[in-house]
Amino acid sequence: MPSKLPPQPVPTRYLPALLLLFGFSGCSALIYEIVWYQLLQLAIGSTAVSLGVLLATFMGGLCLGSLAMRWLLTWMIAAWGLRQPGVARKLLLVPLWDAVAFGIWATSFTRRTLRWRGHDYTIRNGALVPIATRE
């Protein structure tokens, strides 16, 4: 009968190097942001518009990059890890479902009812509850 070994701790020898790489990545992003701002100052001047354009571009790039990585990672998990193409197609819709959930959450701040796909819903405790309608 084999004896049960205690669980081994996760090796953390690469953690300092990984944190250092993340730090360098953030530092280089800030340096590029300053360079872009200087170039925008030459093109359109130092205004609130130039800073707004810079921040919108930077944040949009972060958004698109994270969305692309999420789609890539879900595809890798489904295609390589699960080896089921049907699951892979459904997992690629996960970011879309997140966008729908965000829209529902944002709508809850402005109104209590929501019309989606021809049905009326009310938002209670963060969940959509169908409104009974007479037909």
VMD Tcl script that draws the C-alpha trace (Angstrom):
set ca {
  {0.00 0.00 0.00}
  {1.61 3.28 -1.09}
  {1.95 5.93 1.55}
  {0.35 9.28 0.94}
  {2.87 12.03 0.49}
  {2.07 15.53 1.71}
  {1.31 18.02 -1.04}
  {4.40 19.71 -2.40}
  {4.57 23.50 -2.36}
  {4.45 25.27 -5.69}
  {7.97 26.31 -6.72}
  {8.34 30.07 -6.55}
  {11.86 30.39 -7.90}
  {10.60 32.09 -11.08}
  {8.32 34.53 -9.27}
  {10.92 37.31 -8.75}
  {11.95 37.16 -12.42}
  {8.29 37.23 -13.49}
  {7.57 40.23 -11.27}
  {10.64 41.97 -12.65}
  {9.44 41.36 -16.21}
  {6.00 42.75 -15.36}
  {7.68 45.82 -13.84}
  {9.80 46.37 -16.96}
  {6.74 45.94 -19.15}
  {4.81 48.58 -17.25}
  {7.81 50.92 -17.24}
  {8.27 50.60 -20.99}
  {4.55 51.25 -21.53}
  {4.79 54.47 -19.51}
  {7.90 55.55 -21.42}
  {6.12 54.98 -24.72}
  {3.11 56.91 -23.43}
  {5.33 59.91 -22.61}
  {6.98 59.73 -26.04}
  {3.59 59.60 -27.76}
  {2.41 62.58 -25.71}
  {5.49 64.57 -26.76}
  {4.83 63.71 -30.42}
  {1.18 64.74 -30.07}
  {2.32 68.04 -28.56}
  {4.30 68.70 -31.72}
  {1.37 67.74 -33.96}
  {-1.67 69.35 -32.28}
  {-0.28 71.14 -29.24}
  {-0.48 70.46 -25.53}
  {-4.22 70.43 -25.00}
  {-6.77 68.37 -23.16}
  {-7.74 66.89 -26.53}
  {-4.23 65.54 -27.14}
  {-4.13 63.99 -23.69}
  {-7.62 62.53 -24.23}
  {-6.57 61.04 -27.57}
  {-3.48 59.54 -25.97}
  {-5.35 57.98 -23.05}
  {-8.17 56.71 -25.26}
  {-5.67 55.07 -27.60}
  {-3.70 53.57 -24.73}
  {-6.77 52.22 -22.93}
  {-8.29 50.98 -26.20}
  {-5.10 49.06 -26.92}
  {-5.22 47.50 -23.46}
  {-8.86 46.53 -24.01}
  {-8.27 44.99 -27.44}
  {-5.14 43.19 -26.26}
  {-6.89 41.66 -23.25}
  {-9.86 40.65 -25.39}
  {-7.59 39.02 -27.97}
  {-5.63 37.18 -25.28}
  {-8.84 35.96 -23.66}
  {-10.09 34.58 -26.97}
  {-6.72 32.99 -27.64}
  {-6.55 31.39 -24.19}
  {-10.10 30.04 -24.34}
  {-9.37 28.57 -27.76}
  {-6.15 26.99 -26.49}
  {-7.91 25.49 -23.49}
  {-10.72 24.10 -25.61}
  {-8.74 22.94 -28.63}
  {-5.63 21.63 -26.94}
  {-6.76 20.90 -23.41}
  {-10.21 19.48 -24.01}
  {-9.67 18.36 -27.62}
  {-13.29 18.99 -28.48}
  {-13.98 21.44 -31.32}
  {-17.64 21.92 -30.33}
  {-16.62 23.13 -26.91}
  {-14.01 25.37 -28.53}
  {-16.68 27.20 -30.53}
  {-18.81 27.74 -27.42}
  {-15.86 28.91 -25.35}
  {-15.06 31.58 -27.94}
  {-18.41 33.19 -27.05}
  {-17.38 33.70 -23.41}
  {-16.08 37.26 -23.99}
  {-19.31 38.07 -25.85}
  {-21.34 36.88 -22.88}
  {-19.17 39.07 -20.64}
  {-20.03 42.07 -22.83}
  {-23.75 41.27 -22.53}
  {-23.43 40.93 -18.76}
  {-21.62 44.27 -18.61}
  {-24.40 45.89 -20.64}
  {-26.99 44.52 -18.22}
  {-24.97 45.77 -15.26}
  {-24.56 49.24 -16.80}
  {-28.28 49.39 -17.62}
  {-29.16 48.65 -14.01}
  {-27.83 52.08 -13.03}
  {-30.25 53.95 -15.29}
  {-33.46 51.95 -15.17}
  {-35.07 48.99 -13.51}
  {-36.46 47.27 -16.62}
  {-34.72 45.92 -19.69}
  {-36.06 44.73 -23.05}
  {-33.94 41.97 -24.59}
  {-34.85 39.76 -27.53}
  {-38.48 40.87 -27.37}
  {-38.96 40.05 -23.68}
  {-39.18 42.45 -20.74}
  {-37.05 41.86 -17.67}
  {-36.56 43.60 -14.36}
  {-33.25 43.68 -12.56}
  {-33.35 42.39 -8.99}
  {-30.28 41.64 -6.90}
  {-28.07 41.62 -9.98}
  {-30.17 39.04 -11.84}
  {-32.65 39.35 -14.68}
  {-36.15 38.38 -13.66}
  {-38.77 38.08 -16.43}
  {-41.76 40.38 -16.13}
  {-45.07 38.54 -16.52}
  {-46.96 40.08 -19.42}
  {-50.52 39.57 -20.54}
  {-50.94 38.15 -24.01}
}
mol new
graphics top color blue
foreach p $ca { graphics top sphere $p radius 0.5 }
foreach p [lrange $ca 0 end-1] q [lrange $ca 1 end] { graphics top cylinder $p $q radius 0.2 }
display resetview
